[in-house]
Amino acid sequence: MISVQNLEKRYGEVRAVAGVSFEVARGGIVGLLGHNGAGKTTVMKIMTGFLEPTSGTVTVGGVDVTTDRIGVQRQIGYLPESAPLYPEMLVQEYLVMMAELRGIPPSRRREAISDAVRATGLQGWLTRPIHTLSKGYRQRTGLAGAILHKPEVLVLDEPTNGLDPVQIIEIRSLIKRLAETTTIILSTHILSEIEAVCSRVVILIDGHVAADSTLTDLLSSDVVRLSVAAGTTGVEAALRAVKGVVEVRTSDGAAGLDRYRIQVQSPAIAPAIVKAASAAGWQVSEVSPNTPSLEQVFRDLMADHVARAKREAA
């Protein structure tokens, strides 16, 4: 459905996006996660035809955004971080204007507006001036305008930024409902947002793709923790000999214990570690998989990125 290949965007000497590549199949919610300035909004603006890439390609439904921008925009609904609304207009007036701008034929406008209003829960707000709406309902109004033409792809840039907790829950629920018929690309720097609504995440750090995975795979454990009696010898060598063990590191120990962090190819390696410990006669107090949080994954990726940058600069 969407293909981003070797995408780069430069502003003079500043490289905002550096060789970003990923693909999105039809359906589901894909999160673009990254710190402020990671390149999320730049990727989205290029994807939706609002920015020209320095190099690389973006295609939506087989249409290249650089050669047929309007063809791509016909397939996409886009809600920027600050929804471009007209505060003096009534909600209904705004949606009529957006339907006209989208080129929806007059014979279909009433139906298109009614469908968008029902989908976003705006039935009781159509005659309200936009400036009187809460931020949550302004977001709903922007979303309604973005889905009037029934796009195949919906691109949302920080859709819950600045909302209160109740509004956040409502908008997340709305996004999940829209995902039943639309492919959604959602950018955020909020980790809980990804965990709440996304099935897959692309993590950007300083314009680079640091990870691209389903949330389930990203949070699966590839680390086993082992604690043995302090002073036990030959532990690291024995663990490295276990098939499927990638790396062994010591970690902070408690009184009377030596602790090890064992990176493995799969959590299924844990029984083999237990078997090796038993064969060696170690006094084991703990063998457990270390299931990471998204925060831990992101922090580790940031640390790896910083370390790599330092090595390259040396």
C-alpha positions, 0 to 999 in steps of 0.5 A: 500500500505504502512504500518509502525507499531511501528517503532523504530530506536536507535543509542546507547542511542539516539532514532531517531524514537520512535514508529512511525505508519502510513499507506498510501493507493495507490495514492496521495502525502503524506508529512512527515513534521518535523524540522531538526532531527525529524526522517523523513530521518531515516523513509525513509531509513528504508522504502527503505531498507537502514537502519535496524529498531531497532524494528517495521515493514514496509511493501510495497505492503504486502512485509516486508522490513526486510525479503525481502528488494529486493522485497520492493526495486523493488516496490520503486523509491528513491531519497535521499536529495543529488542525488547519481549522477556521475558528469563525466557521460552524462545524457544518460550514467547514465540512461543506467547504472541505467536501467542495475542496475535495471535489466530492460531487454535489450529489454525494456531499450530504452522504459524505458529510453524514458518514464523516460526522457519524464516524467522529461523533459530531452529530450534536456539534454541527451548528457550533462555531469551531472556536467554541469547541474543546480541543478534543472536538476540534480534533474530531472536526479535523478528522471528519474533514480528513475522512470525507473522501473515504481515503484508503490511508489516514495520516495523523501527526501527534493526534492527541497532543495537548488533550486532557486524559478523557479526550485522549481516550476518546480520540484513541477509541475513534482512531481504532474505529477508523482503522477498521476500514482505513490504513492509519499512519500515526506519529507520536513521541508518546510511548503509551500512545503506541502501546494503546493503539498501534500493531506495528512501530517504526522508530526514528532516531535523528532521521534514521530508522532504528527499529521496524517491527510489530509491537509483539516482536519488539517487546518479546524477550531476547534476554534471560537473567541468571543469578547464582551463588557468589564466587561460582567459577566458569559461569560465562564460559559455560553459558557461551557454550550453550547453543542459542546464547549470543552474549553474556554480560555480568550485571549488578549483583545482590549480597551473596549472588552473582548476576548475569544478563544473557542475550539469546536468540529466543526465549526458548533457550532458557531451559537449556540454560537451566540444564547447563547450570544443573550439569555444572552444579551451580547454586541457582536462585533465579533464571527468568526472561527479561521482558522489556518495556517499550520505554526500555527498548527505546532507551536502548536504541537511543543509547546504541545510536549515540554510541555508534555516532561517537564511534563514527566521529572518532 
